[in-house]
Amino acid sequence: MKHKAVLFLFRVKKHTLGVLFFLFLLGLNGQLIAVHLDEYPSRAKGKGSFVFNLENDVWFTQDEGYTNGIGFSWISPELDKKSKSPFIRFLYCLNLRFLGSEEREEVGSGPGSACRRWGVFSLAQGMFTPADLTRKEIIPYDRPYAGLLYAGLTLVKSTGRSQDSLGLASGLVGPHSYAGALQRWLHKTYGWTYPQGWENQLKDEPILEIWFNRFWTLVARRKAASGWSPAVKAGVGGELGNLMTAVEAVLDLRFGFNLHPEADSFSWAPLFGQLDLAEATRTSVYAFLRFEGKVVARNLLLEGSTFADGHGVELNHFYGQLISGLVYRSAEATLSFYWVLRTKEFKGQRYFDPYCGLTFGFNL
């Protein structure tokens, strides 16, 4: 059963990479053949977009550390104080109150001249395990079993050359995240190594997290023109809460066709921070490389419960990660596949914690 599961995952991985490569060639071919038709016809404003996220380390034949994450998000249409929807007007007022007034800046690569705003609602679950799933007892030198479940709201403001995001997440860590139940069911169903130690997972604890970050677009086209180009973005921010307290810095490099660096942002939500905000006005295909550095004062998932006795490990207070991937964007949908390599997060850690992610979003 184990060999069959590995073969199945290998086939899935080959198929996924093949699809992404096909989309890359399709977008490139379409643009090279009809580059003069790079603009999509204008259409009525939609109802936002729905995004599905999946992250897992099985692509690296591993099952340890941050081992699985799944998330669902709704990204609002561009917020407008004159919208017919009371809810959109409410989100606009909320965004205006917390992220400031209608600044105007010159925008690189053709996003428009005015400040633009969005709201993002998310529901996500993450599971975290030690390396040896066969041991029932607590492993003193490895991280504890932990499950995370939360709902969040992120407000985003883009002025073209800069993007601000402010977020709030509420949820819990513990058995009622149902991460342990889900992993045991999956491993039993597919004949994978059955995780024996979920009885030692962190106890139920509510979490409340707030974060803010700002990104600047340092390099981008200054005119609305199609073609190949680079883009460089950099950002700083921080998060505060009983789940994580940290400050971060990011450098994002990308190269591709019809880039829209002003139409996406990054948020330090507990999981799944990449935000593709606006509909693409041109088919866009690009590769990216992102460097992140983080100074951590508190991480509940590693150090253990705040209000109850339990297993925990000692933090490495500084760690970094490298993310690289491919993105395909059109007026209808977004598809991305990426790889993450993270340095060791706690003292005595005996393994690195790489994983892959897949994002699929479609406009409503």
N, C-alpha and C positions, 0 to 999 in steps of 0.2 A: 504493500500500500504506500509505503514511504517513497519508493522509486517511482510509482505511478504519479504521486502527487508532485514530485519534482519535475517529471516529464511534462505533466499538465501545465505547471507554472512556466516552464521553459517555452512551451508552445504559445501560451498567452503572451509572454514577454515578446517573443518574436513577432507575433501578430500585431501587438500594439505598436511596436517600433516601426513595423512595416506600414501600418496605417498612417502614422505621423509623417514618415518619409514620403508616402504617396501624397498626403495633403501639402507637404512642403513643395514637391514638384508641381502639383496641380496649381497652387497659388502662383508659383514662379512662372509656369508656362502661360497661365491665363494673363498675367500682367505683361509678359514680354510680347505676346501676340496682340493684345489690345490695350496697350498702355495709355492710349488716348481716351479710353473709356474708364479711367480710373475712378471717377466719381460715381457713387450710387445715386439713383433717382431719389429725390426727397420724398419722404413719406410721413404720415401722421405720427406723432409721438406715441410710443408704445407704453407698456405698463411695467417697464423695468426689465430685469433679466433674472433668471433662475440659474444658480451655480451649484454644481456637485463637485466635492473634493474627496479624494482618497489618497492617503499616504500609507506606505507599508514597506517593511524592510525585506520582504520575501524575495524581491528581485535580486538581492545580494545573497540569497540562500541563508539568511539570518533570521532570528526570532528573539530579539533581546533589546533592552533599552526602550526607546520609543518605537513600539512595534506595529501600531496601527492607529490611524486616525480617519474619521469619516465626518463630513460636514455638508450642510445644506444652507444656502444663503439666498436671500432676495435682495437685489440691488435696485433701488428705486429708479424711476426715470429722473431726469434732471429736475431738481426741485424748483418750483416757480411759485412766487407769492400770488400770482393771478390764476393758479390752477383751479379747475372746477372741483377737484377733489379736496374735501376738508382735511383729510389725512395728509396729503402732500403739502398743503399749506401749513399744517401743524409741524411737519418735519422741517419745512423751510424756516419757520420761526425759531425752532429749536436750534437748527444749524446756525442761523444768524446770531442768535443770542450767545452761543458758546464759541463760535469760530470767527466772529467779527463781521465788520460791515462790508459793503460792496466795493472792495478794492478793484482797481483795474491795472493790468500790466500788459506789456506787449508779449505775445505768446509765440513761442517757437513752434514751427512745423504745422501751423494752421489750425489751431483749436478754436479760434474766435477771440473776441477782445474782452469779454466780460467775465467776471467771477462766476464760477459754476459750482453747484452744490448737489450732494447726494446723501442718501441714508442707506445703511446696509444692516439687515437683520440676519443673524446667523444662529444655527443650532449645530453643535459639534460634540463629538465624543472621541476621547483618546485613551489608549491602553498602554501601560508601561510595565515591563517585567524584567527580572534578572536574567542572566544568560542561561543558567541551568534550569530548565523547566521541569526536570524529573525529580527535584528535591522538594520534599514536603516541608522541611524545617526552614526557618529563617536563615538566609545566607548572609553572615555578618559583614562581608567585604563587598557586597553587591547591593544595588538599589532595591527598594521594596517594590512589591507588586502594588500598582495603583491604577485606578480608573478615574477619568475626568469626564464630566458632562456639564455643559453650560449653554446658556443663551446669551447673545450679545447684540448690542446696537453700536454701530460705528457711524459717525458723521464725518463727511469729507468735504473740504473746500479746495477748489483748484483755481488759481489765477494764472495758469499757463506756466510761468516760470517756477511756481512753487505749489505744493500741495500739502495741506494740513489735514490730519485726521485725529479725532477724539473718540475714544470708545469706552464702553462700560460693559462688563460681563458679570453674570451672576449664575451660580450653579453649585455643584458639589463635587467633592472627591470622596470616593468610598464605594462600598458594595452597591448602593442604589444608583450609581452611574451605569450599572449593568455591563461594564466592560468585561469583567471576569466571566460572567455568564455567556456573553457573546463569544469570547475567545475559546472557552471550553467547548461550546457547541460547534464552532467551526472546526476545531482540531479533531473532535470526535467524529464529525461528519465526514471529513476528508482523510482521516487516518493519519494525521500529523501527530507529532509529539504532544501528548496530553499534559497541559500545565497543572502541576500538582500543588502549587503553593498559594493559590488565590485565597485560601483561608487566612493567610497572614497579611493580606492587603491592608492598606491604610484605612482607618475607620472613617465612617461618614463625617464629613466636615463641610459646612457651607463655605463657598468662596465668593469674594467680591473683588473685582479687578478693574482698574481704570488706567488708561494709557493715552499718551499724546505724542505725536511725532510730526516732523516737518521734512519734506523732501524738496530739493531744488533741482531743476533741470539745468545742468551746466553746459551741455553740448547738445544742440538740436538744430534742425533746419529752421531758418527764420521766415521762410515763405511756405505757403501751402503748395508744395510741389511733390510729385511722386518720384519714386526711384530709390536706389540703395543709399543708405546713409547710416552713420553711427549715432548713438545717443549716450549721454552720460548723466546719471542722476546720483545725488548724494543726500543723505538724511541723518538726522539725529532724533532721539526721543527717549522716553522712559515709561515705565509702568510701575504701578503701586498697588499693593493688595496683599492678602494673606496667601495667595497662590504664588505670586512672583513679585519681587521688588528688584528692579534693575534699570540700568541706563544702557542705550545701544547706539551704535553708529553703523551706517551702511554705505557702500559704494556699489552702484549698479551700472554695468557696462552692457551695451547691446548693439547689435548690428543686424540690419535686415531691410526688407522692402516695405515702404510706406509706414514708417514708424509713427506711433501716436504717443510719445512719452508723456504728454500732458493729459491723456485720457485714462491713465491708470495711476495707482498709488500703492503704498504699502502701509499696512497697519500692524502694530505689535499686539494683535489679538493673541490669546493663548495658543491657538492653532490657526493655520491657513491665513496668512497675512496679505497675500497678493490680491489686489482689487482691480479688475478691469471694469472701468466705470461707464464710459460712454460707448454707444454704438460706433463701430468703425465706419468711416465714410469711404474707406478704400480697403480692399483686401490687404492684410498685413501679415507677413511671415518674417520671423526674426529669431535669432539665438541670443541668449543672455548669459551673463556671468555676474553673480552678486557676491560680494564679500560682506560679512556681518561680524561685528565684534560686540561683545556684551560683558558688562561688569555686573555681577549678581550679588545682591545682599541676602536674598531669601528665595528659596525654591522649595515649596511644600512637597512636591513630588519626589524630591531627593532627601530632604532633611527629616521628613516624617510629619506626623500630625502636630498641629499647634496646641490643641486642647486635650489630647489623649496620649498615653504612653504608646510607643510603637517603634518599630525599626526605622533607622535613617542612616544616611552616610554624610561625610563631611564634604562640603562644596569645594570645587575649584572656583574661586570667585571671578575669574576671567576665563572666558572661552570664546571661540569663534567658529564660524561655519562658512562653507563655500557652497553656493547653489548654482547649478548650470542647467539650461534646458532649452527647449524649442517651443515657440508659440505660433499658433495660426489664428487670425482674427478676421471675421467678415462682418457684414451688416446683420447677419442672422445668428452667428454663434462664435464661440471661442473654444479652442482646444489647446491644452498645454501639457507637456510631459517634462519632468525635471528630476535632477539628482541632487541629493544633499549629503555633504560630508561634514561632520561636526567633530571638533576636538573633544577631549575627555572632559566630562562635566563634574566628576567627583574624584576625590583622592582615592587611590587604589584601584581605579577603574582598569580592567584588564582587556578591554575591547573598545574599538571605535563603534560609532552608532550611525552608519550610513542608511539612508532610505530613499525611496523614490516617491514621486507624487504625480497624480493625474488630475487635471481640472477640466471639466466640461461645463460650458455655460451656453444658454440660448436666450435670445430676446423674446419677451412675451408679446 
